[in-house]
């Protein structure tokens, strides 16, 4: 018996050593004071973003009402007052994600002396099932957090929307008091029409199936719609960028080239306007600060 144990002991020690090497290293908590913006990575850790790609609030023209509503909601949240999750839906390129990032920067720039900055963390659509883990991580933190998902939507055979519903409103703990969820989408109800129709055709009670799907959007207290801009709004965006960056161009030339740019691309939007400005600045030999 003793001989058998003496034989097994070195083998067990080698197995234990191999298991220790194979085990993942102990995770150290992310220092959330090193940045005001983060990305929730696939490894389920907060990755700091030192420099956020954002547009200044004053350059977001043509969306004044939505801008004011979201800024007011976010400002209340920053003060510890009740506020709503927000769904920014509608036309592409009209400043939905830019507005979220600009509002966070504006709130931090105007916060009272000594107040903690508001943090922004982006979660990618494919990681939405990890949202409950992110909420649990942020719950004890003293900062206020906006969890942001850009271009959120769900297709057929995708059940991760249930994780979103639970994390936002339906869990036993509820949404953390220090967290708001902002999402952008091209769909008002986040779900493809064929997805809803499939549920309707296979359900015992079709009405209840559709209600189940639409109820996801009900988790958002604010629905802010973004629509295609008019020609006047588009030209106002162009002029705002030109003035902000100090581009030297004659007004008539600017108008003609801006309209031609929009026509060749078949759309007028904030994104189209900025792409034109990038092209114009390059042709003028000027940089965009």
N, C-alpha and C positions, 0 to 999 in steps of 0.2 A: 504493500500500500504506500509506504513511504517512498519507495523507488518510483512509483507511478506519479506521485505528487511532485517529486524532484524533477521528473521529466517534463511534466505539464507546466510547471511554474515559469520557466524561461519562455515557453511558447505563449502563455497568457500575457506575460510582460510585453512581448513583441506585438501582440495583438492590441494591447492597450495603448502602446506608443503609436502604432499606426493609426488608431482611431483618433487620438489626440491631434495628430498632424492633419488628418482629413477633416476634422471639425472646422467650421468657419471661425475666424477670429472674432473675439467679443467686440460688438459694435460700441463705438463711443458716440454719445449723443452729439448731434450737430449744434454748434454754437450759433444760435439764431440772431445774435447781435452783430454778426460779421456782415450781414446784408439785409436789405429790406425786401428782397424778392428771392424766391426759391423755386426749384422744380422738384416735384415728387418723382423720383427716379424709379426705374423698374426693379431696383434692389430694395425698394421701399425705404429709402432714406431721403432726407431733404438735401438737395444740392444747391448751394448758394449761387445766385446770379449777380455778379458785381455790377454789370452795366445792362440796364433794361432797355430794350428797343421800344421807345415810346415817343408819342407825339404830344407836344404841349397842348394843354386844355384850350388855349386861345385859338389854336389852329383848327380845331374841330368845328367847322362851320356847317350850317345846314341841318344840324341835329340839336338845336338849342333846347327844345323841350325835354328830350330824352337826357341830354347832358345835365340839365338842372335837376331832373327827378332823381337820377342816379347819384349825383353829387349830394343831394339832400339826404337820401337814404343812407349813403356811406358816411356822411358827416354825423348823422344821429348814432349810427353804430359805433363810430370812433369815440363818442362821448358816453358810451355805455347805455344808450337808450334803445328801445325796441326798433328793429329794422327787419326788412324782408330779404329773402333770397331773390335774385333777379335773373330773368331769362331775357336776353337781348337777341331778338330773332329778326330775320328779314333778308333784304337784298345783300349780295356780296359786295365787299369793298366799301361799305358805308360807315366804317369807323366803329364797329361794335367792340372788337377787342381793343382797339386803340383807346376807346373811351374808358374801359375798365382800368387800364394801366394809367391813364392820365388822371382819373379820379383818385386813385391811390396816392399818386405823387402830389396832387393838389391838397389832399387832406393832411398828408405829412408835412407839407410846406407851411401850412397854416395852423398846425397844432399848437396848443399852449406850451409855454416853457415848462420843461420837466415832464411832459407827457410822453409816454412810450410811443414809438412810431408804429403805424399799422403795417403789417406784413402781408405780402402777396405770395401765394404759392400756386403754381400751375400744375394741374394734373392732366395727363394726356388721356384722350378718349379710350385708348386701349388698356389703360390702368384703372379704369373707373371702378372695377371690382375691389380695388384696394382702398377705396374711399373711406370705408369704416375704420380701417387701420390708421389712416391719416387723421381722421377726426379724433380718434382716441389719443394719438400722439399730441395733438394741439390742445386738447381739453385743459390740461393743467398749466399751460404756458400763460404768463401774465399779459402777453401782447394780444392785440386784436388781429384776426386773420381773415383775409378774403381768399377762399379757395376758388380758383378760376379754371374752367375747362373751355377751351376754344373749339368751335366747330363740333359741338356735341350733337349726336344723332344716333339712332339705333336702327339696324336693319333686321331682316328676317332671320330667325333662329338665334337671335341675340337676346340673352336673358339677363345681361349685366345691368339693365335698367332697374331691376328689382333691388340691386345693391344701392343704387342711387336713391330710390324711393325710401328705403329703410334708413339710410344715413341722413337724409334731409329732414325727415319728419316722423317716420314710423317706428323707429327703434324704441326699446324700453327706456334708454337713457335720453333720447331726444337729441337734437342738434346742440353741440356745445354753445354756451352763451357767448363765447369769444370768437365764434366762427360764422361767417356768411358764405354762401355759395353763389357765385356768379357764373353763368354759362352763356355762350353765344351759339347760335344755330341758324341755319337757313330754313329750318322747319319750326313752325309755331308749336306743334305738339311733339317734336323730337323724334317721331316715329314715321317711317315710310308708309304711304297710303296702302301699298300692297300688304304690309305687315298687319295693319288694322283689318283689312279685308280678309286675310287668311284667318285671323282670330275669329272674325264674325262668322265665317263659313263653317268652322269646326266646333264652335261653342254650342252648348246646350241652350244657353240664353244669349243670343248675339248681342243684345243691348248691354249686358253685363260685361262681355268681352271688350267692347269698345270703351266702356266706362273705365275698365281697368287700365287701358292704355292711356286714355286722356288724363287720367288722374295723376300721371307723372308730372305733367305740366302744372297741375294744381299745387304742387309742392313749392312753386315759385310765386311769391306774393306780388312781385312786379313783373309784368309782361311789357317790354318796351319794343315796339315795332319800328324797323328801319326800312324805308322805302327808297326806290330809285330817285335820284335828285333831279331837279329841273335844270335847264340850261343856265338860268341865273345863279342857282346855288353852286353849280359846277364852276362857273367863272369866278364866283366869290371865293371859292376854295383856292383857285389858281392865284388870284390877286393876293390872298392872305399869305400864301407860300412865298410869292415873289417879294412882298414887302418884308416878310420875316427874314429871308435870306439875303436881302439886298441885291437882287438880280437886276442888272441894268438892261431893260428891254422896253421898246416903245409900246404904249398901250394897244395900238391898232394891230401891230404885229403879234403881240401876245394873244389878243383875242382870236385872231385868225388862225394862228398855229394851234392854240388850245382846242378850238372847235374841230379843226381838222384831225387832231390827235384822237379826240373822242369818237369822231365819225369812223375812222379807220379801225377802231377797236370795238365799235358797236355798243358802247356803253358810256355812261357818265356816272362817276362815283368818286369818292375820296381817294380810293386806290389809284384810279385812272389819273386823277389830278396830280398825285404825287409822282407817278411814273413819268408824266409829262414834264414835271419840274426837274426830275433827275436828268432827263434827256436835254432839256433846255439849258440847265446849268453846265452840263458837259460840253455842249456846243459853244457856250459863252466862255468856257475856260474858267469857270468859277466853282468853288467848292461849297458844299452844304454843311454849315457848321452844326 
